[in-house]
Amino acid sequence: MLADYENLAKTIAALTEGEDDAVSLMATVACEVHHSDDRFDWTGFYRVTAPGLLKIGPYQGGHGCLVIPFARGVCGAAARTEQVQLVPDVEAFEGHIACASSTRSELVLPVFGGHGQLLGVFDIDSDQPDAFSQTDAEALADILAHTFSAVK
């Protein structure tokens, strides 16, 4: 099953209406997105907890890395550049951090609060190579922008 992003957006909007707590929003988004698509093997957030540092937040799937510096990995690149990282083959990404040996491709999106501040990154791993498209990235970026706009 592939994600129905229109329904996913409506479901997340309904579940999170009026909520402005970042961790509560992250938990809800991680759960809903994870269960929306068979390609999504690990789905979760890494939160900015100090300058240049991400720590694991709410997620679905196996264990994730606990700490990721902005200088390392796909998540670090997304945080450092504040740009979406669409990686069809993690083995070809210089500096990739293998939190799970099963990961073959990855999509990581920066997450911003209502004042434009970087809250963290949303990381989706797949055990399939080249699992993600620009369509996935754009739909998820829209969902994240809408969901986290209330976070101050």
N, C-alpha and C positions, 0 to 999 in steps of 0.2 A: 504494500500500500504506500502511495506517495502522499505527501502532505496536501491537504486542501487548504491553501493559505487563506482564502476568503473566509471559510468557516472557522479556521484556527484564530484568525484575527478577531472575529466576532466573539468567540468563546472567551479568549483571554481578556478582551475589553469588558465583557459582562462580569467575569470573575474578579477583575481588579478595579472595577469602578469605584472611585473615591479613595483608593488606597495610595498612600505616598511613602510608605516604608520600603526602602530599596530591597532589603532582604526578603520581605514577604512577596514582593513582586518577582524577585529572582526565583524563588521557590516555585511559584505558580507557573511562570513562563517555562522553567526547566522541565517541569512535569508535563505540561500540555504539549510542548514542542517534542519532547522525547517520545511520547506515545502517539504522535501524529504521523510517523513515517518509519518504515522498516529499515531505511538506510541509516538511521540515527542510532549509533551504538553507544555513545556517551554524549550527554548533553548537559552543559552546566556553565556556571559563571566563575570567573576569577575576579575578585574585588581589589581595587586599588586601596591598600592599607597604609602605605607610606610612599614617599616620593620614589618612583622607579621600581615599585614592588607590588606584585599581585599575590593574593592568597586565595585559596579555594573558597568558594561560596556554595550555595545550593546547587545540587546536581542530581542527575539520574544516571545509573550505570555503575560500572566497577569503580574501584578507587582511582582518584585523580592525583596529580602532583599537589603537594600542599603549598609550595611556594614557587613562584616563577618571577625572576627578575625581568624587567622590561628589556634587558639586553639579550635574553635567550628565548629561543623557540618561536613558534607561530603565534602563541598568545602574547608573548613579549613584543613581537613585531607589530601586532595589531594595536597594543597599548602605546608603544613608542611612537608609531606613525599616525595613530588615530585613523587608520584605514583598514577596510575589510581585507582579510587574507583568505584567498580561495586557493587551496593547495590540493591539486589532483593526486600528487604522490609525495607523501611525507618524507620518504627516503631521499628525494631530490631537493628537499628544503634544507639549506645549510643551517646547522645549529638546531635542528628539530630535537625536541625533548621527547623521548619515548616514555610517556607515563603508562601507556599500555602497548604491549608488543603487537596486539591485533590491529592497531590503527593503520589504515592505508591512505586515507585522505581526510582533509580537515577543512572546516569553514569556521573562521573566527571573526566576530564583528565587535567593534568598539561600542560601548554602551555609555550614553551621555544622560545626565540629569537635566532638569528643567532650565538650569542656568548655563548649560553647555559644558558643565564639568564632567570629566571622564570618571565614571563610577567603576568601570571595570571592562571586562570583555566577556562575550558570550561565545562559548566554544562548543562546536559540534564535531565529533569524530565519527568516522565510518570505517567498518572493517572491509569495505569495498573500495577499490581504486576508483579515482575520478567520479566520486559519488555526487558531487555538488555542482550546481550551475549558477550562472549569474542571476537567473530567475529566483533561485533559493535565496541568494544573498540579498537581493532587492526586497523580496517579500518579508524576510526576517528583519531587515533593517527598518522597514516601515512599522512592523509590529513593535520592535524595541523602542523606536522613537515615540510612538503613541503611548506605550505602556509606562515609560520612565519619565515622561514630560512633567509629571507632578512631583518628582523627587527634587527637593531643594538642596 
